[in-house]
Amino acid sequence: MDTQSLKILRAWFKKNAAELPWRPIDLDAPRDPYAVWISETMLQQTQVSTVRDYFVKWMKRFPNVATLAKASEEEVFKYWQGLGYYSRARNILKTAKLIAESGTQKNGTPKNGTQNFPQTRKELEALPGIGAYTAGAILSLANHQREAILDGNLVRIFSRLYALDFLPTDKSSAGKNPSEIYWNYAREMADSPKAYMHNEALMELGRTVCKVRNPECSACPLRAACRAAQEDRTAAFPPAKKHVQKDWHGTVLVIESMDHKILAVHGGQKFFKNQFTLPHFESPRDATAGLPAQAEKYIDADAVQSVESAGKFRHSITIHKMECDVLHIQLNVKAPTRKIPDTRWVSRKDTANFFANSFSLKALEKIH
Ligand code: SF4
């Protein structure tokens, strides 16, 4: 993008930047990477208006990595409750512990009294829950490094600005790599000492002006540089996602101990590889009732009191159109008290807060 357009974009942002608890009044001031990380993670899939109060309460209770790293998962979930996607909270806690450990000397005191927050994209992206977008946001907004970001807002803006009739998630073909094309535009924006402001201005522009429907082009600082607006084709960009739906039929196991705890598993499943879910597996539509062999991975067949079909539910994950049978397996023993890796017994009343995926919650609804 030409320097004049970038200058207009910065001027627009300085005039229109909303006051937000994670944004300093001085838009040129470097920020606390911890606060950027928390706010950007909360903002993933959640509206700014919702995140405001959560962020303020969170920062009051967990003002830095060191405080957060000492918190229990239970308390962290309490402060996250209502934001959904609990895997984000779980990953935040894991990452805080890793950062705190890396910044602690052998005698347990923090190095130089600092939080030792990672300073490179490579280090950040190696941490749980931090992807290319969040890493770029932390490095550019907090440290003012020339790092690019690309999220849904920026994809929409670039698609319209440059009339890109494909998405970054489209397959590469004929030597064209859609993801790289979008990232190159993002890098171009960030190739400036003002990268932090360009990135944040575009996020704000996407949220308030270049909206999904009915972009307000007459109020847009980039109108003169925007091909979609010039050609009066804003509705054509970005193109709709192509969905090739796949049917999937499976069985979900609700394994309940005598003391009403439900078995949750982490990993080793078809879906939700990085979060706790109910055990599930692909199965034919007319599978016979009875204890499936897959359940014996987790429980002893002698401990089974009953196996009942609890109904069906439908669900969609990415391209999968799913139909699932729910099997309720009740045990005649209490949940084991010793910890087994990658499994957790969750009190039935706590399942709504524990599971971060609606897939598991839909299955649980069938036994309530
Ligand atoms: S001119 Fe319109 S379509 Fe183009 S970037 Fe601005 S708001 Fe979006």
Residues whose N, C-alpha, C, O or C-beta is under 5 A from the ligand:
A	BS01	SF4	I157 R160 V209 C210 P215 E216 C217 C220 L222 R223 C226 A228 A229 T234
